[in-house]
């Protein structure tokens, strides 16, 4: 499950983590990746000074969590102000790391530092690499550079046994994304965009929606419930897989009913031999 939760802020502009937690519990995914999770960031609209990572840990204790903030700055009170990607897994995380994505000189006045959280998850004796990210919104140059970086990171071949190594902490030694792998998140581009075509080129990543729903337009993932942004519905949230997982794609669904965020959850189901 992947979901941009807008720091818990719903389409009604109220921050309410009970709604977010309830939707996660309803879907009950093995792995959940959230974008826009904040710690001690009162400047966010309609937000308080809450530690949202702590909220998730308290309310979802069955998930082992990784947090990869793109924004991480010191506050005058000694705490740190953070904002970024959170991954929780009910399966064993053998290793994980936070990867800073490229930020070439911006062509826009605004831009944000971006990361990917990369977790190697053990499932029934096999490893699945899960990549969760939130690409740049304001600057198309940076967003395209981040797309190309995600493609270059995919390791085409792995020495025997290497995918089984590593400690469950950030800063692991392996830098590549080891197949089989899943890429999920708010990628901030539409299916008609140059960035979409770039990510699909080169046979590194395959859009799982096109596998589960061949020939059908992507379901909209934002703009469904009257939030101040955006002014029209479209798709910018995805699940992609490496080519070796295409045959294992069972379903890709957009949960359209919840109003707990300005985005909708995207749920990818894979077959996996137990």
C-alpha positions as CSV (number, residue, x, y, z in Angstrom):
1,X,0.0,0.0,0.0
2,X,1.3,3.5,-0.9
3,X,-0.3,6.7,0.2
4,X,0.5,10.4,0.3
5,X,-1.1,11.3,3.6
6,X,-0.4,15.0,3.5
7,X,0.8,15.0,7.2
8,X,-2.6,13.6,8.2
9,X,-4.6,16.4,6.6
10,X,-7.8,15.3,4.9
11,X,-9.8,16.8,2.0
12,X,-11.6,18.8,4.7
13,X,-8.3,20.4,5.7
14,X,-8.4,18.8,9.2
15,X,-5.4,16.9,10.5
16,X,-6.7,13.7,11.9
17,X,-4.4,10.7,12.1
18,X,-7.2,8.5,13.4
19,X,-8.7,8.5,9.9
20,X,-5.3,7.5,8.3
21,X,-4.7,4.7,10.8
22,X,-8.3,3.4,10.3
23,X,-7.8,3.2,6.5
24,X,-4.4,1.4,6.9
25,X,-6.1,-1.1,9.3
26,X,-9.0,-1.6,6.9
27,X,-6.6,-2.5,4.0
28,X,-4.2,-4.3,6.3
29,X,-1.3,-4.5,3.9
30,X,1.9,-6.5,4.6
31,X,3.9,-3.4,3.6
32,X,2.7,0.2,3.7
33,X,4.6,3.2,2.4
34,X,3.5,6.8,3.3
35,X,4.6,10.1,1.9
36,X,4.5,13.4,3.7
37,X,5.0,12.2,7.3
38,X,6.2,15.0,9.6
39,X,8.0,15.3,12.9
40,X,7.9,18.5,14.9
41,X,6.9,20.7,11.9
42,X,4.3,23.3,13.1
43,X,4.7,25.4,10.0
44,X,2.7,23.0,7.9
45,X,-0.8,24.2,7.3
46,X,-3.4,23.0,9.8
47,X,-0.6,21.0,11.6
48,X,0.6,21.1,15.2
49,X,4.0,20.1,16.6
50,X,3.3,16.4,16.7
51,X,5.8,13.6,16.1
52,X,3.9,11.7,13.5
53,X,6.5,8.9,13.3
54,X,5.7,8.3,17.0
55,X,2.0,8.3,16.3
56,X,2.5,5.6,13.7
57,X,4.7,3.5,16.0
58,X,2.1,3.7,18.8
59,X,-0.9,3.0,16.7
60,X,0.6,0.4,14.3
61,X,3.0,-1.6,16.5
62,X,2.8,-4.6,14.3
63,X,4.8,-2.7,11.6
64,X,8.6,-2.4,11.8
65,X,9.2,1.1,10.5
66,X,11.9,3.0,8.5
67,X,11.8,6.8,8.1
68,X,13.6,8.6,5.3
69,X,13.0,12.4,5.6
70,X,14.0,14.7,2.8
71,X,13.8,17.7,5.1
72,X,15.8,17.3,8.3
73,X,16.8,20.5,10.1
74,X,17.7,21.4,13.7
75,X,15.2,23.5,15.8
76,X,16.2,25.9,18.5
77,X,14.7,23.7,21.2
78,X,17.1,20.8,20.2
79,X,14.5,18.7,18.4
80,X,14.7,18.1,14.6
81,X,12.1,19.2,12.1
82,X,11.6,16.4,9.6
83,X,9.4,15.6,6.6
84,X,9.5,12.7,4.2
85,X,8.8,9.0,3.5
86,X,7.8,6.3,6.0
87,X,7.8,2.6,5.4
88,X,6.3,0.0,7.7
89,X,6.5,-3.8,7.2
90,X,4.8,-6.7,9.0
91,X,7.5,-8.9,7.3
92,X,11.1,-9.0,8.4
93,X,13.2,-6.1,7.1
94,X,16.7,-7.4,6.5
95,X,18.2,-4.0,5.6
96,X,17.1,-0.5,4.7
97,X,18.6,2.8,3.7
98,X,17.6,6.3,2.8
99,X,18.8,7.4,-0.6
100,X,19.1,11.1,-1.4
101,X,17.7,11.8,-4.9
102,X,19.3,14.3,-7.3
103,X,18.6,18.0,-7.1
104,X,20.3,19.8,-10.0
105,X,19.9,23.6,-10.1
106,X,16.2,24.4,-10.0
107,X,14.3,26.2,-12.6
108,X,11.6,27.2,-10.1
109,X,11.6,29.4,-7.0
110,X,10.4,26.5,-4.9
111,X,11.8,22.9,-4.5
112,X,12.2,20.3,-1.8
113,X,14.9,17.8,-1.1
114,X,13.7,14.3,-2.0
115,X,14.6,10.9,-0.8
116,X,13.8,7.2,-1.5
117,X,13.4,4.7,1.3
118,X,14.8,1.4,0.2
119,X,14.0,-1.7,2.2
120,X,14.9,-5.3,1.6
121,X,12.1,-7.4,3.0
122,X,12.2,-11.2,3.7
123,X,9.1,-13.0,2.5
124,X,8.9,-16.8,2.7
125,X,12.7,-17.2,2.2
126,X,13.0,-14.7,-0.6
127,X,13.9,-11.1,-0.7
128,X,11.8,-8.3,-2.1
129,X,13.2,-4.8,-2.4
130,X,10.6,-2.1,-1.8
131,X,11.3,1.5,-2.8
132,X,9.1,4.3,-1.6
133,X,9.5,7.8,-2.8
134,X,8.0,11.2,-3.4
135,X,9.4,13.0,-6.4
136,X,9.8,16.7,-6.9
137,X,6.6,18.6,-7.5
138,X,7.7,22.2,-8.4
139,X,10.8,21.6,-10.6
140,X,10.5,19.4,-13.7
141,X,14.3,19.4,-14.2
142,X,14.8,17.9,-10.8
143,X,11.9,15.5,-11.2
144,X,13.3,14.1,-14.5
145,X,16.8,13.7,-12.9
146,X,15.2,11.7,-10.1
147,X,13.4,9.5,-12.6
148,X,16.7,8.8,-14.3
149,X,18.4,8.1,-10.9
150,X,15.7,5.5,-10.0
151,X,16.4,3.7,-13.3
152,X,20.1,3.7,-12.9
153,X,19.9,2.3,-9.4
154,X,18.3,-1.0,-10.5
155,X,21.0,-3.7,-10.3
156,X,20.7,-6.0,-13.3
157,X,22.5,-8.9,-11.8
158,X,23.4,-9.8,-8.2
159,X,26.2,-12.1,-7.1
160,X,24.9,-15.3,-5.5
161,X,23.9,-14.7,-1.9
162,X,24.4,-11.0,-1.9
163,X,20.7,-10.1,-1.7
164,X,20.5,-11.9,1.7
165,X,23.1,-9.7,3.5
166,X,22.8,-6.5,5.4
167,X,21.6,-5.1,8.7
168,X,18.2,-3.6,9.4
169,X,19.4,0.0,9.6
170,X,20.0,2.9,7.4
171,X,23.4,3.3,5.7
172,X,23.8,-0.2,4.3
173,X,26.7,-0.9,2.0
174,X,24.8,-1.9,-1.1
175,X,23.7,1.1,-3.2
176,X,21.7,-0.5,-5.9
177,X,18.1,-1.6,-6.0
178,X,18.1,-5.4,-6.1
179,X,15.4,-7.1,-8.1
180,X,12.8,-8.4,-7.6
181,X,11.7,-4.9,-6.6
182,X,8.7,-2.7,-6.3
183,X,8.7,1.1,-6.6
184,X,5.7,3.0,-5.1
185,X,4.9,6.6,-4.2
186,X,3.7,10.0,-5.3
187,X,5.8,10.5,-8.4
188,X,4.2,13.9,-9.3
189,X,3.8,13.2,-13.0
190,X,0.8,12.1,-15.1
191,X,0.7,9.0,-17.3
192,X,0.9,11.4,-20.3
193,X,4.1,13.1,-19.1
194,X,7.7,12.9,-20.4
195,X,8.7,11.6,-17.0
196,X,6.3,8.7,-17.2
197,X,7.7,7.8,-20.7
198,X,11.3,8.1,-19.3
199,X,10.6,5.8,-16.4
200,X,9.0,3.2,-18.6
201,X,11.8,3.2,-21.1
202,X,14.8,0.9,-20.8
203,X,13.1,-2.1,-19.2
204,X,14.1,-1.3,-15.7
205,X,10.6,-0.5,-14.3
206,X,7.1,-1.6,-15.5
207,X,4.0,0.2,-14.5
208,X,1.9,-2.4,-12.6
209,X,-1.3,-0.7,-13.5
210,X,-0.7,-1.4,-17.2
211,X,-0.2,-5.1,-16.3
212,X,-3.3,-5.4,-14.1
213,X,-5.5,-3.2,-16.4
214,X,-4.1,-3.4,-19.9
215,X,-5.4,-0.7,-22.2
216,X,-7.3,1.1,-19.4
217,X,-6.5,4.7,-18.3
218,X,-5.0,5.1,-14.8
219,X,-7.6,5.6,-12.1
220,X,-7.3,9.1,-10.7
221,X,-5.4,9.3,-7.4
222,X,-5.9,13.0,-6.5
223,X,-8.7,15.6,-6.9
224,X,-11.6,13.4,-6.0
225,X,-13.1,14.9,-2.8
226,X,-12.9,18.7,-3.1
227,X,-9.6,19.4,-1.4
228,X,-8.2,22.9,-2.1
229,X,-5.6,21.2,-4.4
230,X,-5.7,20.1,-7.2
231,X,-8.4,21.7,-9.2
232,X,-9.1,18.6,-11.3
233,X,-8.7,14.8,-10.8
234,X,-5.7,13.0,-12.3
235,X,-3.2,10.3,-11.5
236,X,0.2,10.9,-9.9
237,X,0.5,7.9,-7.5
238,X,1.8,4.6,-8.8
239,X,3.1,1.1,-8.2
240,X,5.9,-0.1,-10.6
241,X,7.7,-3.4,-10.6
242,X,10.9,-4.8,-12.1
243,X,10.3,-7.0,-15.1
244,X,10.9,-10.2,-13.2
245,X,7.8,-9.4,-11.1
246,X,5.4,-8.8,-14.0
247,X,4.0,-12.3,-13.9
248,X,3.3,-11.9,-10.1
249,X,1.1,-8.8,-10.4
250,X,-2.4,-9.9,-9.3
251,X,-4.1,-6.5,-8.8
252,X,-3.6,-2.7,-8.6
253,X,-6.4,-0.8,-6.9
254,X,-7.0,2.8,-6.1
255,X,-9.1,3.2,-2.9
256,X,-11.3,6.1,-4.0
257,X,-13.7,6.4,-1.1
258,X,-11.5,7.7,1.7
259,X,-11.3,11.5,2.3
260,X,-8.5,11.2,4.9
261,X,-6.0,12.9,2.6
262,X,-5.9,14.8,-0.7
263,X,-4.5,11.7,-2.3
264,X,-6.0,8.2,-2.5
265,X,-4.2,5.0,-1.4
266,X,-2.8,2.7,-4.1
267,X,-2.7,-1.0,-3.3
268,X,-0.6,-3.5,-5.2
269,X,-1.2,-7.2,-4.8
270,X,1.5,-9.7,-5.8
271,X,1.4,-13.5,-5.8
272,X,4.3,-14.9,-3.8
273,X,5.1,-18.5,-3.2
274,X,5.0,-19.4,0.5
